[in-house]
Amino acid sequence: MHRQHLMNMLGRYVDRWPKEWALIDRFVAFGKQHEDCLLRTCVLGHITSSAWILSPKGDAVLLTHHKKLGRWLQLGGHVDGESQIEQACLREAQEESGMQAFTFVPWFGEELVPLDLDVHEIPARKNEPLHEHWDVRFLLRAAADQELVMSDESNQLQWVPVTNLAEFTDEESVLRLHRKALEVQQ
């Protein structure tokens, strides 16, 4: 399993968010220790990718009320072996929103840098034991005039005005995405 692209991306991330070095070191160690970290078969946990999706004008973000977790979250999911983590992010955004046209928001030089990293536990469910998602998160902007189509993974899919975000979630990892998106767009 090719993990070099992930390692390169983590190297660019530390250049932009140096105060997060401890988390980045954990990500690097996890990637090095688990050859299959890009696959769901990595039972302890695996790399996932998600998107903080801005509306065309940037005044709203797209959130899903996640069916399994029962919370308002950003869109994302498993990378399923895709070594180009950003392509998995784009695929998940398309599958979960029904929209097809997105652009990555450039904010730190010419090479793509994740907006955020997060490690969170996923509760045991059916045949899946408790495990961790090592989430690599990107900033996307949706193109105008696209219809939302909710996937089977959602109870609801909604554009949330950024001024109303706290009415939908108090999840620190989601609010952190919002804060970072504001910071990098200044």
VMD Tcl script that builds the backbone (N, CA, C; Angstrom):
set m [mol new atoms 558]
animate dup $m
set s [atomselect $m all]
$s set {name element resname resid chain x y z} {
  {N N MET 1 A 0.854 -1.183 0.000}
  {CA C MET 1 A 0.000 0.000 0.000}
  {C C MET 1 A 0.893 1.237 0.000}
  {N N HIS 2 A 0.675 2.096 -0.966}
  {CA C HIS 2 A 1.518 3.279 -1.123}
  {C C HIS 2 A 1.047 4.404 -0.200}
  {N N ARG 3 A 1.917 4.800 0.734}
  {CA C ARG 3 A 1.556 5.814 1.729}
  {C C ARG 3 A 2.361 7.099 1.600}
  {N N GLN 4 A 3.234 7.173 0.590}
  {CA C GLN 4 A 4.122 8.327 0.480}
  {C C GLN 4 A 3.361 9.631 0.250}
  {N N HIS 5 A 2.297 9.581 -0.535}
  {CA C HIS 5 A 1.506 10.797 -0.772}
  {C C HIS 5 A 0.951 11.346 0.543}
  {N N LEU 6 A 0.458 10.448 1.389}
  {CA C LEU 6 A -0.037 10.852 2.708}
  {C C LEU 6 A 1.085 11.487 3.524}
  {N N MET 7 A 2.254 10.865 3.534}
  {CA C MET 7 A 3.382 11.398 4.309}
  {C C MET 7 A 3.800 12.777 3.789}
  {N N ASN 8 A 3.811 12.946 2.468}
  {CA C ASN 8 A 4.143 14.255 1.892}
  {C C ASN 8 A 3.129 15.313 2.317}
  {N N MET 9 A 1.852 14.930 2.304}
  {CA C MET 9 A 0.795 15.857 2.695}
  {C C MET 9 A 0.935 16.240 4.170}
  {N N LEU 10 A 1.277 15.272 5.019}
  {CA C LEU 10 A 1.472 15.556 6.442}
  {C C LEU 10 A 2.670 16.478 6.646}
  {N N GLY 11 A 3.695 16.331 5.812}
  {CA C GLY 11 A 4.849 17.224 5.880}
  {C C GLY 11 A 4.469 18.663 5.553}
  {N N ARG 12 A 3.612 18.849 4.557}
  {CA C ARG 12 A 3.141 20.203 4.222}
  {C C ARG 12 A 2.232 20.747 5.325}
  {N N TYR 13 A 1.464 19.861 5.934}
  {CA C TYR 13 A 0.560 20.270 7.004}
  {C C TYR 13 A 1.340 20.830 8.195}
  {N N VAL 14 A 2.416 20.164 8.580}
  {CA C VAL 14 A 3.201 20.634 9.729}
  {C C VAL 14 A 3.826 21.995 9.437}
  {N N ASP 15 A 4.146 22.279 8.165}
  {CA C ASP 15 A 4.687 23.595 7.816}
  {C C ASP 15 A 3.655 24.689 8.066}
  {N N ARG 16 A 2.370 24.372 7.863}
  {CA C ARG 16 A 1.310 25.374 8.039}
  {C C ARG 16 A 0.774 25.424 9.463}
  {N N TRP 17 A 0.684 24.276 10.097}
  {CA C TRP 17 A 0.118 24.211 11.452}
  {C C TRP 17 A 1.161 23.633 12.425}
  {N N PRO 18 A 2.304 24.300 12.618}
  {CA C PRO 18 A 3.387 23.733 13.431}
  {C C PRO 18 A 3.020 23.473 14.893}
  {N N LYS 19 A 2.042 24.175 15.428}
  {CA C LYS 19 A 1.646 23.940 16.820}
  {C C LYS 19 A 0.953 22.595 16.995}
  {N N GLU 20 A 0.575 21.958 15.890}
  {CA C GLU 20 A -0.096 20.652 15.950}
  {C C GLU 20 A 0.887 19.494 15.766}
  {N N TRP 21 A 2.157 19.734 16.035}
  {CA C TRP 21 A 3.196 18.736 15.773}
  {C C TRP 21 A 2.928 17.400 16.474}
  {N N ALA 22 A 2.365 17.411 17.687}
  {CA C ALA 22 A 2.135 16.148 18.399}
  {C C ALA 22 A 1.111 15.286 17.652}
  {N N LEU 23 A 0.043 15.900 17.173}
  {CA C LEU 23 A -0.962 15.163 16.402}
  {C C LEU 23 A -0.368 14.669 15.083}
  {N N ILE 24 A 0.413 15.500 14.442}
  {CA C ILE 24 A 1.027 15.124 13.169}
  {C C ILE 24 A 1.978 13.945 13.379}
  {N N ASP 25 A 2.755 13.985 14.449}
  {CA C ASP 25 A 3.647 12.862 14.770}
  {C C ASP 25 A 2.850 11.575 14.961}
  {N N ARG 26 A 1.678 11.663 15.607}
  {CA C ARG 26 A 0.823 10.483 15.789}
  {C C ARG 26 A 0.349 9.951 14.436}
  {N N PHE 27 A -0.056 10.859 13.540}
  {CA C PHE 27 A -0.503 10.451 12.205}
  {C C PHE 27 A 0.622 9.746 11.451}
  {N N VAL 28 A 1.812 10.342 11.478}
  {CA C VAL 28 A 2.956 9.765 10.771}
  {C C VAL 28 A 3.277 8.383 11.338}
  {N N ALA 29 A 3.312 8.270 12.658}
  {CA C ALA 29 A 3.613 6.980 13.282}
  {C C ALA 29 A 2.560 5.941 12.915}
  {N N PHE 30 A 1.282 6.340 12.928}
  {CA C PHE 30 A 0.216 5.417 12.567}
  {C C PHE 30 A 0.395 4.937 11.129}
  {N N GLY 31 A 0.658 5.863 10.218}
  {CA C GLY 31 A 0.851 5.503 8.814}
  {C C GLY 31 A 2.041 4.583 8.598}
  {N N LYS 32 A 3.105 4.821 9.330}
  {CA C LYS 32 A 4.295 3.974 9.186}
  {C C LYS 32 A 4.095 2.591 9.808}
  {N N GLN 33 A 3.363 2.522 10.912}
  {CA C GLN 33 A 3.173 1.255 11.614}
  {C C GLN 33 A 2.157 0.334 10.937}
  {N N HIS 34 A 1.254 0.894 10.166}
  {CA C HIS 34 A 0.169 0.110 9.585}
  {C C HIS 34 A 0.189 0.219 8.060}
  {N N GLU 35 A 0.789 -0.766 7.450}
  {CA C GLU 35 A 0.905 -0.783 6.000}
  {C C GLU 35 A -0.462 -0.689 5.314}
  {N N ASP 36 A -1.484 -1.203 5.980}
  {CA C ASP 36 A -2.837 -1.197 5.402}
  {C C ASP 36 A -3.704 -0.054 5.949}
  {N N CYS 37 A -3.083 1.037 6.403}
  {CA C CYS 37 A -3.821 2.130 7.042}
  {C C CYS 37 A -4.842 2.798 6.118}
  {N N LEU 38 A -4.722 2.610 4.814}
  {CA C LEU 38 A -5.660 3.215 3.863}
  {C C LEU 38 A -6.867 2.310 3.593}
  {N N LEU 39 A -6.918 1.174 4.273}
  {CA C LEU 39 A -7.999 0.213 4.058}
  {C C LEU 39 A -8.797 -0.016 5.329}
  {N N ARG 40 A -10.066 -0.323 5.182}
  {CA C ARG 40 A -10.929 -0.627 6.324}
  {C C ARG 40 A -10.482 -1.886 7.053}
  {N N THR 41 A -9.696 -2.736 6.389}
  {CA C THR 41 A -9.220 -3.966 7.016}
  {C C THR 41 A -8.204 -3.696 8.122}
  {N N CYS 42 A -7.720 -2.493 8.219}
  {CA C CYS 42 A -6.849 -2.108 9.330}
  {C C CYS 42 A -7.775 -1.930 10.536}
  {N N VAL 43 A -7.894 -2.989 11.337}
  {CA C VAL 43 A -8.940 -3.108 12.349}
  {C C VAL 43 A -8.845 -2.052 13.448}
  {N N LEU 44 A -7.641 -1.687 13.858}
  {CA C LEU 44 A -7.505 -0.693 14.929}
  {C C LEU 44 A -7.997 0.686 14.505}
  {N N GLY 45 A -7.928 0.945 13.223}
  {CA C GLY 45 A -8.334 2.233 12.682}
  {C C GLY 45 A -7.817 2.377 11.274}
  {N N HIS 46 A -8.239 3.419 10.604}
  {CA C HIS 46 A -7.822 3.623 9.222}
  {C C HIS 46 A -7.975 5.091 8.840}
  {N N ILE 47 A -7.269 5.452 7.782}
  {CA C ILE 47 A -7.315 6.816 7.266}
  {C C ILE 47 A -8.676 7.038 6.609}
  {N N THR 48 A -9.272 8.167 6.924}
  {CA C THR 48 A -10.503 8.610 6.277}
  {C C THR 48 A -10.253 10.011 5.742}
  {N N SER 49 A -11.195 10.527 4.986}
  {CA C SER 49 A -11.041 11.870 4.451}
  {C C SER 49 A -12.395 12.564 4.438}
  {N N SER 50 A -12.395 13.819 4.803}
  {CA C SER 50 A -13.649 14.556 4.790}
  {C C SER 50 A -13.452 15.962 4.244}
  {N N ALA 51 A -14.590 16.618 3.991}
  {CA C ALA 51 A -14.581 17.918 3.323}
  {C C ALA 51 A -15.383 18.942 4.107}
  {N N TRP 52 A -14.793 20.091 4.304}
  {CA C TRP 52 A -15.517 21.254 4.797}
  {C C TRP 52 A -15.932 21.996 3.539}
  {N N ILE 53 A -17.204 21.880 3.186}
  {CA C ILE 53 A -17.689 22.371 1.892}
  {C C ILE 53 A -18.363 23.725 2.065}
  {N N LEU 54 A -17.792 24.706 1.405}
  {CA C LEU 54 A -18.352 26.059 1.403}
  {C C LEU 54 A -19.331 26.205 0.253}
  {N N SER 55 A -20.361 27.000 0.467}
  {CA C SER 55 A -21.281 27.354 -0.612}
  {C C SER 55 A -20.525 28.223 -1.620}
  {N N PRO 56 A -21.070 28.403 -2.822}
  {CA C PRO 56 A -20.378 29.219 -3.824}
  {C C PRO 56 A -19.984 30.610 -3.317}
  {N N LYS 57 A -20.833 31.223 -2.498}
  {CA C LYS 57 A -20.526 32.559 -1.952}
  {C C LYS 57 A -19.726 32.494 -0.657}
  {N N GLY 58 A -19.581 31.298 -0.082}
  {CA C GLY 58 A -18.821 31.138 1.154}
  {C C GLY 58 A -19.577 31.525 2.405}
  {N N ASP 59 A -20.870 31.742 2.297}
  {CA C ASP 59 A -21.652 32.171 3.462}
  {C C ASP 59 A -22.363 31.012 4.172}
  {N N ALA 60 A -22.206 29.803 3.663}
  {CA C ALA 60 A -22.823 28.621 4.273}
  {C C ALA 60 A -21.903 27.423 4.085}
  {N N VAL 61 A -22.102 26.409 4.942}
  {CA C VAL 61 A -21.362 25.149 4.836}
  {C C VAL 61 A -22.360 24.013 4.725}
  {N N LEU 62 A -21.949 22.951 4.059}
  {CA C LEU 62 A -22.823 21.800 3.876}
  {C C LEU 62 A -22.592 20.800 4.999}
  {N N LEU 63 A -23.652 20.490 5.733}
  {CA C LEU 63 A -23.574 19.507 6.810}
  {C C LEU 63 A -24.558 18.380 6.550}
  {N N THR 64 A -24.202 17.224 7.061}
  {CA C THR 64 A -25.087 16.067 7.004}
  {C C THR 64 A -25.437 15.664 8.423}
  {N N HIS 65 A -26.683 15.286 8.620}
  {CA C HIS 65 A -27.050 14.685 9.896}
  {C C HIS 65 A -26.818 13.191 9.709}
  {N N HIS 66 A -25.697 12.726 10.231}
  {CA C HIS 66 A -25.192 11.382 9.990}
  {C C HIS 66 A -26.121 10.333 10.588}
  {N N LYS 67 A -26.548 9.395 9.756}
  {CA C LYS 67 A -27.525 8.388 10.176}
  {C C LYS 67 A -26.992 7.492 11.300}
  {N N LYS 68 A -25.775 6.991 11.172}
  {CA C LYS 68 A -25.230 6.070 12.175}
  {C C LYS 68 A -24.851 6.784 13.472}
  {N N LEU 69 A -24.314 7.996 13.354}
  {CA C LEU 69 A -23.811 8.691 14.535}
  {C C LEU 69 A -24.826 9.657 15.147}
  {N N GLY 70 A -25.868 10.019 14.388}
  {CA C GLY 70 A -26.919 10.884 14.914}
  {C C GLY 70 A -26.462 12.290 15.250}
  {N N ARG 71 A -25.492 12.807 14.477}
  {CA C ARG 71 A -24.954 14.156 14.728}
  {C C ARG 71 A -24.774 14.888 13.410}
  {N N TRP 72 A -24.769 16.216 13.488}
  {CA C TRP 72 A -24.465 17.045 12.321}
  {C C TRP 72 A -22.951 17.092 12.150}
  {N N LEU 73 A -22.491 16.668 10.971}
  {CA C LEU 73 A -21.054 16.591 10.685}
  {C C LEU 73 A -20.762 17.050 9.266}
  {N N GLN 74 A -19.483 17.221 8.982}
  {CA C GLN 74 A -19.036 17.455 7.616}
  {C C GLN 74 A -19.150 16.152 6.835}
  {N N LEU 75 A -19.126 16.233 5.518}
  {CA C LEU 75 A -19.224 15.038 4.675}
  {C C LEU 75 A -17.855 14.375 4.563}
  {N N GLY 76 A -17.841 13.052 4.497}
  {CA C GLY 76 A -16.587 12.345 4.345}
  {C C GLY 76 A -16.755 10.864 4.569}
  {N N GLY 77 A -15.645 10.150 4.478}
  {CA C GLY 77 A -15.712 8.714 4.676}
  {C C GLY 77 A -14.391 8.022 4.441}
  {N N HIS 78 A -14.466 6.723 4.221}
  {CA C HIS 78 A -13.285 5.880 4.050}
  {C C HIS 78 A -12.571 6.189 2.738}
  {N N VAL 79 A -11.239 6.066 2.756}
  {CA C VAL 79 A -10.478 6.280 1.522}
  {C C VAL 79 A -10.445 5.015 0.675}
  {N N ASP 80 A -10.733 3.862 1.291}
  {CA C ASP 80 A -10.833 2.586 0.566}
  {C C ASP 80 A -9.650 2.311 -0.358}
  {N N GLY 81 A -8.447 2.519 0.176}
  {CA C GLY 81 A -7.238 2.192 -0.571}
  {C C GLY 81 A -6.731 3.278 -1.495}
  {N N GLU 82 A -7.456 4.369 -1.634}
  {CA C GLU 82 A -7.049 5.477 -2.517}
  {C C GLU 82 A -5.863 6.201 -1.885}
  {N N SER 83 A -4.696 6.114 -2.509}
  {CA C SER 83 A -3.513 6.753 -1.936}
  {C C SER 83 A -3.542 8.272 -2.099}
  {N N GLN 84 A -4.284 8.766 -3.079}
  {CA C GLN 84 A -4.453 10.211 -3.258}
  {C C GLN 84 A -5.629 10.627 -2.370}
  {N N ILE 85 A -5.336 10.912 -1.119}
  {CA C ILE 85 A -6.358 11.144 -0.099}
  {C C ILE 85 A -7.366 12.198 -0.556}
  {N N GLU 86 A -6.905 13.228 -1.242}
  {CA C GLU 86 A -7.802 14.298 -1.685}
  {C C GLU 86 A -8.835 13.794 -2.698}
  {N N GLN 87 A -8.485 12.763 -3.465}
  {CA C GLN 87 A -9.442 12.194 -4.415}
  {C C GLN 87 A -10.549 11.441 -3.681}
  {N N ALA 88 A -10.194 10.793 -2.583}
  {CA C ALA 88 A -11.209 10.139 -1.760}
  {C C ALA 88 A -12.139 11.181 -1.147}
  {N N CYS 89 A -11.580 12.309 -0.723}
  {CA C CYS 89 A -12.385 13.400 -0.179}
  {C C CYS 89 A -13.388 13.883 -1.219}
  {N N LEU 90 A -12.923 14.093 -2.426}
  {CA C LEU 90 A -13.787 14.556 -3.514}
  {C C LEU 90 A -14.874 13.525 -3.828}
  {N N ARG 91 A -14.497 12.259 -3.881}
  {CA C ARG 91 A -15.468 11.189 -4.139}
  {C C ARG 91 A -16.556 11.163 -3.070}
  {N N GLU 92 A -16.150 11.258 -1.816}
  {CA C GLU 92 A -17.114 11.247 -0.716}
  {C C GLU 92 A -18.031 12.462 -0.778}
  {N N ALA 93 A -17.488 13.628 -1.087}
  {CA C ALA 93 A -18.313 14.840 -1.210}
  {C C ALA 93 A -19.354 14.653 -2.309}
  {N N GLN 94 A -18.954 14.073 -3.418}
  {CA C GLN 94 A -19.879 13.848 -4.529}
  {C C GLN 94 A -20.946 12.821 -4.162}
  {N N GLU 95 A -20.520 11.700 -3.583}
  {CA C GLU 95 A -21.464 10.630 -3.229}
  {C C GLU 95 A -22.472 11.071 -2.177}
  {N N GLU 96 A -22.023 11.834 -1.189}
  {CA C GLU 96 A -22.888 12.180 -0.073}
  {C C GLU 96 A -23.732 13.427 -0.305}
  {N N SER 97 A -23.387 14.224 -1.319}
  {CA C SER 97 A -24.143 15.453 -1.579}
  {C C SER 97 A -24.959 15.391 -2.863}
  {N N GLY 98 A -24.580 14.496 -3.779}
  {CA C GLY 98 A -25.219 14.462 -5.089}
  {C C GLY 98 A -24.651 15.492 -6.043}
  {N N MET 99 A -23.874 16.439 -5.532}
  {CA C MET 99 A -23.243 17.452 -6.391}
  {C C MET 99 A -21.972 16.867 -6.988}
  {N N GLN 100 A -21.579 17.367 -8.137}
  {CA C GLN 100 A -20.386 16.839 -8.803}
  {C C GLN 100 A -19.248 17.846 -8.922}
  {N N ALA 101 A -19.563 19.136 -8.914}
  {CA C ALA 101 A -18.544 20.161 -9.189}
  {C C ALA 101 A -18.077 20.840 -7.906}
  {N N PHE 102 A -16.816 20.597 -7.576}
  {CA C PHE 102 A -16.168 21.201 -6.417}
  {C C PHE 102 A -14.777 21.648 -6.821}
  {N N THR 103 A -14.265 22.632 -6.114}
  {CA C THR 103 A -12.858 22.989 -6.264}
  {C C THR 103 A -12.225 22.975 -4.875}
  {N N PHE 104 A -10.962 22.541 -4.821}
  {CA C PHE 104 A -10.204 22.641 -3.589}
  {C C PHE 104 A -9.823 24.108 -3.429}
  {N N VAL 105 A -10.015 24.632 -2.232}
  {CA C VAL 105 A -9.686 26.034 -1.982}
  {C C VAL 105 A -8.191 26.120 -1.678}
  {N N PRO 106 A -7.421 26.773 -2.569}
  {CA C PRO 106 A -5.981 26.907 -2.310}
  {C C PRO 106 A -5.759 27.965 -1.222}
  {N N TRP 107 A -4.875 27.654 -0.292}
  {CA C TRP 107 A -4.682 28.618 0.772}
  {C C TRP 107 A -3.264 28.644 1.329}
  {N N PHE 108 A -2.387 27.772 0.881}
  {CA C PHE 108 A -1.031 27.776 1.428}
  {C C PHE 108 A -0.061 27.321 0.342}
  {N N GLY 109 A 0.275 28.212 -0.551}
  {CA C GLY 109 A 1.184 27.864 -1.629}
  {C C GLY 109 A 0.477 27.118 -2.745}
  {N N GLU 110 A 1.265 26.510 -3.593}
  {CA C GLU 110 A 0.719 25.850 -4.777}
  {C C GLU 110 A 0.289 24.412 -4.526}
  {N N GLU 111 A 0.895 23.754 -3.551}
  {CA C GLU 111 A 0.553 22.358 -3.295}
  {C C GLU 111 A -0.589 22.267 -2.290}
  {N N LEU 112 A -1.432 21.282 -2.483}
  {CA C LEU 112 A -2.587 21.089 -1.622}
  {C C LEU 112 A -2.159 20.710 -0.209}
  {N N VAL 113 A -2.776 21.390 0.763}
  {CA C VAL 113 A -2.511 21.132 2.175}
  {C C VAL 113 A -3.854 20.866 2.847}
  {N N PRO 114 A -3.947 19.834 3.660}
  {CA C PRO 114 A -5.197 19.609 4.393}
  {C C PRO 114 A -5.524 20.808 5.282}
  {N N LEU 115 A -6.796 21.020 5.502}
  {CA C LEU 115 A -7.250 22.078 6.398}
  {C C LEU 115 A -7.118 21.642 7.852}
  {N N ASP 116 A -7.306 20.338 8.105}
  {CA C ASP 116 A -7.349 19.865 9.476}
  {C C ASP 116 A -7.068 18.366 9.515}
  {N N LEU 117 A -6.641 17.908 10.680}
  {CA C LEU 117 A -6.478 16.486 10.975}
  {C C LEU 117 A -7.259 16.193 12.243}
  {N N ASP 118 A -7.840 15.012 12.321}
  {CA C ASP 118 A -8.605 14.656 13.506}
  {C C ASP 118 A -8.586 13.144 13.681}
  {N N VAL 119 A -8.447 12.702 14.920}
  {CA C VAL 119 A -8.558 11.278 15.254}
  {C C VAL 119 A -9.746 11.145 16.185}
  {N N HIS 120 A -10.677 10.283 15.821}
  {CA C HIS 120 A -11.864 10.096 16.660}
  {C C HIS 120 A -12.289 8.633 16.652}
  {N N GLU 121 A -12.889 8.239 17.758}
  {CA C GLU 121 A -13.355 6.858 17.908}
  {C C GLU 121 A -14.694 6.661 17.223}
  {N N ILE 122 A -14.819 5.501 16.608}
  {CA C ILE 122 A -16.083 5.065 16.018}
  {C C ILE 122 A -16.586 3.906 16.869}
  {N N PRO 123 A -17.798 4.023 17.414}
  {CA C PRO 123 A -18.315 2.962 18.293}
  {C C PRO 123 A -18.464 1.624 17.566}
  {N N ALA 124 A -18.364 0.543 18.335}
  {CA C ALA 124 A -18.590 -0.797 17.783}
  {C C ALA 124 A -20.032 -0.869 17.272}
  {N N ARG 125 A -20.197 -1.573 16.147}
  {CA C ARG 125 A -21.529 -1.688 15.540}
  {C C ARG 125 A -21.560 -2.953 14.697}
  {N N LYS 126 A -22.541 -3.780 14.914}
  {CA C LYS 126 A -22.703 -5.043 14.185}
  {C C LYS 126 A -21.395 -5.826 14.192}
  {N N ASN 127 A -20.786 -6.036 13.025}
  {CA C ASN 127 A -19.544 -6.821 12.936}
  {C C ASN 127 A -18.287 -5.969 13.055}
  {N N GLU 128 A -18.441 -4.680 13.279}
  {CA C GLU 128 A -17.300 -3.769 13.350}
  {C C GLU 128 A -16.949 -3.473 14.804}
  {N N PRO 129 A -15.712 -3.735 15.209}
  {CA C PRO 129 A -15.328 -3.393 16.586}
  {C C PRO 129 A -15.091 -1.876 16.719}
  {N N LEU 130 A -14.993 -1.422 17.931}
  {CA C LEU 130 A -14.580 -0.048 18.201}
  {C C LEU 130 A -13.264 0.193 17.469}
  {N N HIS 131 A -13.151 1.307 16.764}
  {CA C HIS 131 A -11.908 1.622 16.052}
  {C C HIS 131 A -11.789 3.137 15.898}
  {N N GLU 132 A -10.669 3.579 15.356}
  {CA C GLU 132 A -10.433 5.009 15.177}
  {C C GLU 132 A -10.435 5.377 13.703}
  {N N HIS 133 A -10.943 6.574 13.436}
  {CA C HIS 133 A -10.817 7.175 12.117}
  {C C HIS 133 A -9.759 8.270 12.212}
  {N N TRP 134 A -8.781 8.158 11.343}
  {CA C TRP 134 A -7.691 9.125 11.251}
  {C C TRP 134 A -8.038 10.011 10.056}
  {N N ASP 135 A -8.747 11.090 10.330}
  {CA C ASP 135 A -9.393 11.889 9.292}
  {C C ASP 135 A -8.503 13.021 8.782}
  {N N VAL 136 A -8.313 13.041 7.465}
  {CA C VAL 136 A -7.583 14.103 6.771}
  {C C VAL 136 A -8.650 14.951 6.088}
  {N N ARG 137 A -8.712 16.240 6.443}
  {CA C ARG 137 A -9.828 17.097 6.050}
  {C C ARG 137 A -9.373 18.219 5.119}
  {N N PHE 138 A -10.199 18.471 4.103}
  {CA C PHE 138 A -9.867 19.465 3.085}
  {C C PHE 138 A -10.957 20.519 2.983}
  {N N LEU 139 A -10.581 21.666 2.458}
  {CA C LEU 139 A -11.501 22.778 2.238}
  {C C LEU 139 A -11.923 22.788 0.775}
  {N N LEU 140 A -13.231 22.634 0.547}
  {CA C LEU 140 A -13.793 22.625 -0.802}
  {C C LEU 140 A -14.814 23.750 -0.953}
  {N N ARG 141 A -14.979 24.189 -2.193}
  {CA C ARG 141 A -16.055 25.121 -2.523}
  {C C ARG 141 A -16.913 24.456 -3.588}
  {N N ALA 142 A -18.216 24.467 -3.371}
  {CA C ALA 142 A -19.153 23.900 -4.344}
  {C C ALA 142 A -19.404 24.911 -5.455}
  {N N ALA 143 A -19.525 24.407 -6.672}
  {CA C ALA 143 A -19.902 25.269 -7.789}
  {C C ALA 143 A -21.381 25.636 -7.647}
  {N N ALA 144 A -21.762 26.724 -8.247}
  {CA C ALA 144 A -23.140 27.214 -8.164}
  {C C ALA 144 A -24.106 26.321 -8.940}
  {N N ASP 145 A -25.369 26.458 -8.604}
  {CA C ASP 145 A -26.486 25.840 -9.333}
  {C C ASP 145 A -26.416 24.315 -9.389}
  {N N GLN 146 A -26.159 23.712 -8.248}
  {CA C GLN 146 A -26.171 22.258 -8.151}
  {C C GLN 146 A -27.232 21.839 -7.142}
  {N N GLU 147 A -27.940 20.805 -7.467}
  {CA C GLU 147 A -28.985 20.301 -6.588}
  {C C GLU 147 A -28.392 19.306 -5.595}
  {N N LEU 148 A -28.842 19.398 -4.352}
  {CA C LEU 148 A -28.439 18.425 -3.338}
  {C C LEU 148 A -29.268 17.162 -3.477}
  {N N VAL 149 A -28.598 16.016 -3.362}
  {CA C VAL 149 A -29.275 14.722 -3.360}
  {C C VAL 149 A -28.716 13.954 -2.170}
  {N N MET 150 A -29.561 13.685 -1.209}
  {CA C MET 150 A -29.132 13.046 0.028}
  {C C MET 150 A -28.818 11.566 -0.195}
  {N N SER 151 A -27.730 11.105 0.399}
  {CA C SER 151 A -27.354 9.690 0.303}
  {C C SER 151 A -28.039 8.885 1.402}
  {N N ASP 152 A -27.890 7.572 1.336}
  {CA C ASP 152 A -28.448 6.676 2.348}
  {C C ASP 152 A -27.781 6.842 3.718}
  {N N GLU 153 A -26.620 7.517 3.745}
  {CA C GLU 153 A -25.881 7.666 4.992}
  {C C GLU 153 A -26.390 8.819 5.846}
  {N N SER 154 A -27.322 9.596 5.309}
  {CA C SER 154 A -27.780 10.807 5.992}
  {C C SER 154 A -29.245 10.742 6.375}
  {N N ASN 155 A -29.552 11.369 7.498}
  {CA C ASN 155 A -30.939 11.643 7.858}
  {C C ASN 155 A -31.388 12.942 7.195}
  {N N GLN 156 A -30.424 13.847 7.030}
  {CA C GLN 156 A -30.711 15.162 6.470}
  {C C GLN 156 A -29.417 15.737 5.902}
  {N N LEU 157 A -29.555 16.590 4.914}
  {CA C LEU 157 A -28.428 17.254 4.267}
  {C C LEU 157 A -28.835 18.705 4.106}
  {N N GLN 158 A -27.986 19.624 4.580}
  {CA C GLN 158 A -28.445 21.008 4.603}
  {C C GLN 158 A -27.290 22.002 4.505}
  {N N TRP 159 A -27.547 23.071 3.743}
  {CA C TRP 159 A -26.651 24.225 3.751}
  {C C TRP 159 A -26.951 25.007 5.022}
  {N N VAL 160 A -25.942 25.199 5.845}
  {CA C VAL 160 A -26.097 25.897 7.115}
  {C C VAL 160 A -25.353 27.226 7.031}
  {N N PRO 161 A -26.065 28.343 7.218}
  {CA C PRO 161 A -25.355 29.627 7.238}
  {C C PRO 161 A -24.267 29.592 8.308}
  {N N VAL 162 A -23.103 30.111 7.993}
  {CA C VAL 162 A -21.994 30.053 8.954}
  {C C VAL 162 A -22.344 30.774 10.250}
  {N N THR 163 A -23.221 31.752 10.162}
  {CA C THR 163 A -23.637 32.470 11.367}
  {C C THR 163 A -24.532 31.620 12.265}
  {N N ASN 164 A -25.082 30.527 11.759}
  {CA C ASN 164 A -25.976 29.655 12.530}
  {C C ASN 164 A -25.345 28.313 12.884}
  {N N LEU 165 A -24.073 28.150 12.637}
  {CA C LEU 165 A -23.421 26.854 12.825}
  {C C LEU 165 A -23.599 26.308 14.243}
  {N N ALA 166 A -23.476 27.162 15.246}
  {CA C ALA 166 A -23.594 26.714 16.644}
  {C C ALA 166 A -24.987 26.184 16.969}
  {N N GLU 167 A -25.991 26.502 16.174}
  {CA C GLU 167 A -27.340 25.975 16.388}
  {C C GLU 167 A -27.442 24.508 15.947}
  {N N PHE 168 A -26.499 24.064 15.133}
  {CA C PHE 168 A -26.530 22.704 14.597}
  {C C PHE 168 A -25.570 21.767 15.311}
  {N N THR 169 A -24.471 22.305 15.801}
  {CA C THR 169 A -23.475 21.420 16.402}
  {C C THR 169 A -22.658 22.131 17.464}
  {N N ASP 170 A -22.260 21.348 18.462}
  {CA C ASP 170 A -21.278 21.826 19.425}
  {C C ASP 170 A -20.032 20.937 19.367}
  {N N GLU 171 A -19.946 20.119 18.317}
  {CA C GLU 171 A -18.788 19.228 18.115}
  {C C GLU 171 A -17.539 20.076 17.887}
  {N N GLU 172 A -16.572 19.951 18.782}
  {CA C GLU 172 A -15.362 20.761 18.675}
  {C C GLU 172 A -14.645 20.555 17.345}
  {N N SER 173 A -14.592 19.327 16.858}
  {CA C SER 173 A -13.866 19.091 15.599}
  {C C SER 173 A -14.547 19.779 14.425}
  {N N VAL 174 A -15.859 19.918 14.455}
  {CA C VAL 174 A -16.587 20.618 13.391}
  {C C VAL 174 A -16.377 22.129 13.532}
  {N N LEU 175 A -16.493 22.630 14.743}
  {CA C LEU 175 A -16.284 24.063 14.974}
  {C C LEU 175 A -14.848 24.474 14.647}
  {N N ARG 176 A -13.898 23.567 14.903}
  {CA C ARG 176 A -12.490 23.840 14.564}
  {C C ARG 176 A -12.315 23.976 13.052}
  {N N LEU 177 A -13.011 23.136 12.288}
  {CA C LEU 177 A -12.967 23.258 10.831}
  {C C LEU 177 A -13.419 24.649 10.401}
  {N N HIS 178 A -14.492 25.111 10.999}
  {CA C HIS 178 A -15.012 26.446 10.678}
  {C C HIS 178 A -13.984 27.532 11.018}
  {N N ARG 179 A -13.404 27.450 12.215}
  {CA C ARG 179 A -12.411 28.458 12.614}
  {C C ARG 179 A -11.212 28.467 11.673}
  {N N LYS 180 A -10.735 27.276 11.322}
  {CA C LYS 180 A -9.578 27.200 10.430}
  {C C LYS 180 A -9.923 27.714 9.033}
  {N N ALA 181 A -11.118 27.396 8.549}
  {CA C ALA 181 A -11.528 27.887 7.224}
  {C C ALA 181 A -11.560 29.411 7.217}
  {N N LEU 182 A -12.072 30.007 8.279}
  {CA C LEU 182 A -12.073 31.474 8.363}
  {C C LEU 182 A -10.649 32.015 8.369}
  {N N GLU 183 A -9.778 31.380 9.133}
  {CA C GLU 183 A -8.392 31.834 9.257}
  {C C GLU 183 A -7.658 31.778 7.915}
  {N N VAL 184 A -7.795 30.699 7.189}
  {CA C VAL 184 A -7.009 30.556 5.953}
  {C C VAL 184 A -7.574 31.385 4.798}
  {N N GLN 185 A -8.811 31.837 4.911}
  {CA C GLN 185 A -9.401 32.646 3.852}
  {C C GLN 185 A -9.165 34.148 4.040}
  {N N GLN 186 A -8.535 34.530 5.133}
  {CA C GLN 186 A -8.292 35.959 5.392}
  {C C GLN 186 A -7.148 36.477 4.561}
}
mol reanalyze $m
mol bondsrecalc $m
mol representation Tube
mol addrep $m
